[in-house]
């Protein structure tokens, strides 16, 4: 059974940095999948943050361009989200997503809180 497990969330002050990781397991052909990071703040819908294709092409939400960087390590079945210059409005639960070969998977989410 495919699992996506996020880690790296926590509490950080405005202007700080965090790196999220999402490790895939369970027989997934990781390199075939487009991997994404989404976030959901309380009372709001889940929104796309960043995508990285199986060819390592990237796409970002306007609100995070220049601050966040998505990357992947296919040998480790892991996708990363480096978040710099964090703002209070980045506070949300961050979810990992995998789409490909007719399947879609979600992780359980990791909380990121940006507050002084």
Secondary structure in CASP SS format (residue, H / E / C, confidence):
PFRMAT SS
TARGET T0000
AUTHOR 0000-0000-0000
METHOD secondary structure of the structure
MODEL  1
X C 1.00
X C 1.00
X E 1.00
X E 1.00
X E 1.00
X E 1.00
X E 1.00
X C 1.00
X C 1.00
X E 1.00
X E 1.00
X E 1.00
X C 1.00
X C 1.00
X C 1.00
X C 1.00
X C 1.00
X E 1.00
X E 1.00
X E 1.00
X E 1.00
X E 1.00
X E 1.00
X E 1.00
X E 1.00
X C 1.00
X C 1.00
X C 1.00
X C 1.00
X H 1.00
X H 1.00
X H 1.00
X C 1.00
X E 1.00
X E 1.00
X E 1.00
X E 1.00
X E 1.00
X E 1.00
X E 1.00
X C 1.00
X C 1.00
X C 1.00
X C 1.00
X C 1.00
X C 1.00
X E 1.00
X E 1.00
X E 1.00
X E 1.00
X E 1.00
X E 1.00
X C 1.00
X C 1.00
X C 1.00
X C 1.00
X C 1.00
X E 1.00
X E 1.00
X E 1.00
X C 1.00
X H 1.00
X H 1.00
X H 1.00
X C 1.00
X C 1.00
X C 1.00
X E 1.00
X E 1.00
X E 1.00
X E 1.00
X E 1.00
X E 1.00
X H 1.00
X H 1.00
X H 1.00
X C 1.00
X E 1.00
X E 1.00
X E 1.00
X E 1.00
X E 1.00
X E 1.00
X C 1.00
X C 1.00
X C 1.00
X C 1.00
X H 1.00
X H 1.00
X H 1.00
X C 1.00
X E 1.00
X E 1.00
X E 1.00
X E 1.00
X E 1.00
X E 1.00
X E 1.00
X E 1.00
X E 1.00
X C 1.00
X C 1.00
X E 1.00
X E 1.00
X E 1.00
X E 1.00
X C 1.00
X C 1.00
X C 1.00
X E 1.00
X E 1.00
X E 1.00
X E 1.00
X E 1.00
X C 1.00
X C 1.00
END
